[in-house]
Amino acid sequence: MKKTSMCVEFSVSGLFNPNVMVENIGITPSSIWRKGEYVGKTKLKRKLDGWNISTDVVESMDCAGLTANVVDVIHKKQVYIINYCKKVSAKCTLRIVVYIENKQPPDLMVEGKVIGMIAKIGGDLDIDIIYF
């Protein structure tokens, strides 16, 4: 029997060189992409450059715990992220993707400190819920 799972991702998108962001911020990303590259194996092309740090998709009912794994890395460098994003006019997003299996909804609490950090960075919170 499949169980509910989720992943968390913090991404920065805009028109910038993500390799320069890696050098300036000092965090090794989970992935980077450049404008014009294909999205996976589709025929869609990326409209913006990007950088992200993310978890794998894992079986979990604890959104707050999984989110903390990503936020703890970002929090240490938030001043650098704020300054770099302002410099290149990039947008930050914390995305939580939940895959609900067998009518097992998880805890979707997002801690105040996480919301505060996203607000300080000037980012968005995006929660996607996929129900099977």
C-alpha positions as CSV (number, residue, x, y, z in Angstrom):
1,M,0.0,0.0,0.0
2,K,1.4,3.4,-1.0
3,K,1.7,6.0,1.7
4,T,1.4,9.8,1.6
5,S,4.6,11.5,0.6
6,M,6.0,15.0,0.0
7,C,9.0,17.0,-1.0
8,V,10.1,20.6,-0.2
9,E,11.9,22.9,-2.5
10,F,13.3,26.4,-2.2
11,S,14.0,28.0,-5.6
12,V,15.2,31.3,-7.0
13,S,14.2,32.2,-10.5
14,G,14.8,35.1,-12.8
15,L,17.3,36.2,-15.4
16,F,20.7,35.6,-13.8
17,N,23.6,33.1,-14.0
18,P,22.9,30.4,-11.4
19,N,26.6,29.5,-11.3
20,V,27.4,33.0,-10.1
21,M,24.7,32.6,-7.4
22,V,26.4,29.4,-6.2
23,E,29.7,31.3,-6.0
24,N,28.1,34.2,-4.1
25,I,25.9,32.3,-1.7
26,G,28.1,29.3,-1.1
27,I,25.3,26.7,-1.1
28,T,25.5,23.7,-3.4
29,P,22.1,23.5,-5.1
30,S,20.1,20.4,-5.8
31,S,19.8,21.7,-9.4
32,I,20.3,24.7,-11.6
33,W,18.9,25.5,-15.0
34,R,19.3,28.2,-17.7
35,K,16.7,30.0,-19.8
36,G,16.0,28.1,-23.0
37,E,16.8,24.7,-21.7
38,Y,14.3,21.9,-22.1
39,V,12.2,21.0,-19.0
40,G,13.0,17.3,-18.5
41,K,12.1,15.2,-21.5
42,T,9.4,17.5,-22.7
43,K,9.4,20.0,-25.6
44,L,8.8,22.9,-23.1
45,K,11.6,25.4,-22.7
46,R,12.4,27.2,-19.5
47,K,11.5,30.9,-19.6
48,L,13.8,31.8,-16.7
49,D,17.1,30.8,-15.1
50,G,16.9,29.0,-11.8
51,W,18.6,27.6,-8.7
52,N,17.0,25.3,-6.1
53,I,17.6,23.2,-3.1
54,S,15.2,20.4,-2.4
55,T,14.5,17.2,-0.6
56,D,13.7,14.0,-2.3
57,V,10.1,12.8,-2.4
58,V,9.8,10.9,0.9
59,E,7.0,9.1,2.7
60,S,6.0,11.5,5.4
61,M,3.1,13.0,7.3
62,D,5.2,15.8,8.9
63,C,5.3,18.9,6.7
64,A,7.0,21.0,9.3
65,G,9.8,18.6,9.9
66,L,10.6,18.2,6.2
67,T,10.4,21.9,5.6
68,A,12.8,22.5,8.4
69,N,15.4,20.4,6.5
70,V,15.4,22.9,3.6
71,V,14.8,26.1,5.7
72,D,17.7,25.4,8.0
73,V,20.2,25.5,5.1
74,I,18.6,28.7,3.6
75,H,18.3,30.5,7.0
76,K,22.0,30.5,7.5
77,K,22.5,32.4,4.2
78,Q,19.3,34.5,4.1
79,V,21.1,37.9,4.1
80,Y,23.2,36.8,1.1
81,I,20.1,35.5,-0.7
82,I,18.2,38.7,0.0
83,N,21.0,40.8,-1.4
84,Y,21.6,38.7,-4.4
85,C,18.0,38.4,-5.3
86,K,17.6,42.2,-5.1
87,K,20.7,42.7,-7.2
88,V,19.5,40.5,-10.0
89,S,15.7,41.0,-9.5
90,A,15.1,37.3,-8.9
91,K,12.1,35.7,-7.1
92,C,12.2,33.2,-4.3
93,T,9.6,30.5,-3.7
94,L,9.3,27.8,-1.0
95,R,7.3,25.0,-2.5
96,I,5.8,22.1,-0.7
97,V,4.4,19.3,-2.8
98,V,2.2,16.7,-1.1
99,Y,1.1,13.5,-2.7
100,I,-1.9,12.2,-0.8
101,E,-2.4,8.4,-1.0
102,N,-5.1,6.2,0.5
103,K,-7.0,9.2,2.0
104,Q,-4.1,9.9,4.4
105,P,-3.7,13.7,4.6
106,P,-0.5,14.9,6.3
107,D,0.0,17.7,8.8
108,L,0.4,20.8,6.7
109,M,1.5,23.2,9.4
110,V,4.1,25.7,8.3
111,E,5.9,27.2,11.3
112,G,5.8,31.0,12.0
113,K,9.6,31.2,11.7
114,V,9.4,29.8,8.2
115,I,6.7,32.2,7.2
116,G,8.7,35.0,8.7
117,M,11.9,34.0,6.8
118,I,10.0,33.8,3.5
119,A,8.5,37.2,4.1
120,K,11.9,38.7,5.0
121,I,13.4,37.3,1.8
122,G,10.4,38.6,-0.2
123,G,9.4,35.2,-1.4
124,D,6.3,33.2,-2.0
125,L,4.9,30.0,-0.3
126,D,3.4,27.5,-2.8
127,I,1.7,24.4,-1.5
128,D,0.7,21.9,-4.2
129,I,-1.6,19.0,-3.1
130,I,-1.9,16.0,-5.4
131,Y,-4.6,13.6,-4.4
132,F,-4.6,10.0,-5.7
